Amino acid sequence: MIIVLASGNPHKREELAALFHGHTLLLPQDLGVSYYHEETGSSFLENSLGKAKTLHQQLLHSGQPTYPVIADDSGLSIPALGGEPGVYSARFGEKELGRKPSYGEQHQLLLDRMRSITDRKAYFICCMVLLIHPDRWFISQETLEGEIAFVPRGTGGFGYDPLLYLPWKGKTVAELSLEEKNQVSHRGMAARAIRAILEHHLEKNPHEST
């Protein structure tokens, strides 16, 4: 099955391709679609559903077939910071710097905020939506719990992966192989639930997906 991701991030497609093997994952640019969605939601669900609906409409307007769309919104939540950066994870640091910061700048800003905090518990959240049409969609939301490391470690992954330390692994998420990450990550677990819906419900009942 062809599935279009509501993202322009090739790293995200790389992660999800391993979880949706047997399916073809396309990015909007692969279909000549210039995708953009402004994340104004107050929750991960609002943002992921908004992304999926926006892309679905853009695909329709471009004359593309009505492929299923997968969108996700994810971020880092730190209870000691009141859940921040949360839904603002991707935009964290923009106010301080007056521009979009690099991952490294976000890491340093966050570590500065955590300098005097002893409770370093934190977790990633991923809300993933599979959208068939605007009024037919499925949701999976999962977490990956850990602690904020004192310094960034690892070069794998993206975003805040070098900062979330997993005590039971003895590694940050950025130090995991892609296979290890997909086994334990918030996005990996959400994707497996979405794949189960896709394969055991929609593909067995193809007439229902239209």
HUMO-V667779 format. One record per pair of residues at least 12 apart in sequence whose C-alpha atoms are under 7 Angstrom apart, sorted by the first residue. I is the first residue (numbers start at 1). GAP is how many residues later the second one is. D is the distance in whole Angstrom. If there is no record, write none. Layout:
((I/GAP/D) (I/GAP/D))
This chain:
((1/22/5) (1/23/6) (2/21/6) (2/22/5) (2/23/6) (2/65/6) (3/21/6) (3/22/5) (3/23/6) (3/64/6) (3/65/5) (3/66/6) (3/67/7) (4/21/6) (4/22/5) (4/23/6) (4/24/7) (4/63/7) (4/64/6) (4/65/5) (4/66/6) (5/20/7) (5/21/6) (5/22/5) (5/23/7) (5/64/6) (5/65/5) (5/66/6) (6/45/6) (6/46/6) (6/49/6) (6/63/7) (6/64/6) (6/65/5) (7/20/6) (8/19/6) (8/20/7) (19/172/7) (19/173/7) (20/175/7) (35/20/7) (37/14/6) (37/17/7) (42/45/7) (43/44/6) (44/29/5) (44/30/7) (44/43/6) (44/83/6) (45/82/6) (47/26/6) (48/23/5) (48/24/5) (48/25/5) (48/79/7) (48/80/6) (48/81/6) (49/80/6) (51/20/6) (52/17/6) (52/18/6) (52/19/5) (52/79/6) (53/81/6) (56/13/7) (68/62/7) (68/63/6) (68/64/5) (69/61/6) (69/62/5) (69/63/7) (70/59/6) (70/60/5) (70/61/6) (71/57/6) (71/58/5) (71/59/7) (72/54/7) (72/55/5) (72/56/4) (72/57/6) (73/53/6) (73/54/5) (73/55/7) (74/51/5) (74/52/4) (74/53/6) (75/12/6) (75/14/5) (75/49/6) (75/50/6) (75/51/7) (76/13/6) (76/47/6) (76/48/5) (76/49/6) (77/45/6) (77/46/5) (77/47/6) (78/43/6) (78/44/4) (78/45/7) (79/42/7) (79/43/7) (80/39/6) (92/14/6) (93/13/6) (93/16/7) (103/56/6) (107/53/7) (120/27/5) (120/28/5) (121/25/6) (121/26/4) (121/27/6) (122/23/6) (122/24/5) (122/25/5) (122/26/6) (123/20/6) (123/21/5) (123/22/4) (123/23/6) (124/19/5) (124/20/5) (124/21/6) (124/62/6) (125/17/6) (125/18/5) (125/19/7) (125/61/6) (126/15/6) (126/16/5) (126/17/6) (126/60/6) (126/61/6) (126/64/7) (127/13/6) (127/14/4) (127/15/7) (128/12/5) (128/13/6) (128/62/6) (130/64/7) (132/77/6) (140/50/5) (140/53/6) (140/54/7) (141/49/6) (142/44/5) (142/47/6) (142/48/6) (143/43/5) (144/41/6) (144/42/5) (146/18/6) (146/19/5) (146/20/5) (146/21/7) (147/17/6) (147/18/5) (147/19/7) (148/15/5) (148/16/5) (148/17/6) (149/14/5) (149/15/6) (149/16/6) (151/12/7) (153/19/6) (153/21/7) (153/22/7) (154/18/7) (154/20/5) (154/21/5) (155/19/6) (155/20/7) (156/18/4) (156/19/6) (157/17/5) (161/12/5) (161/13/5) (162/12/5))
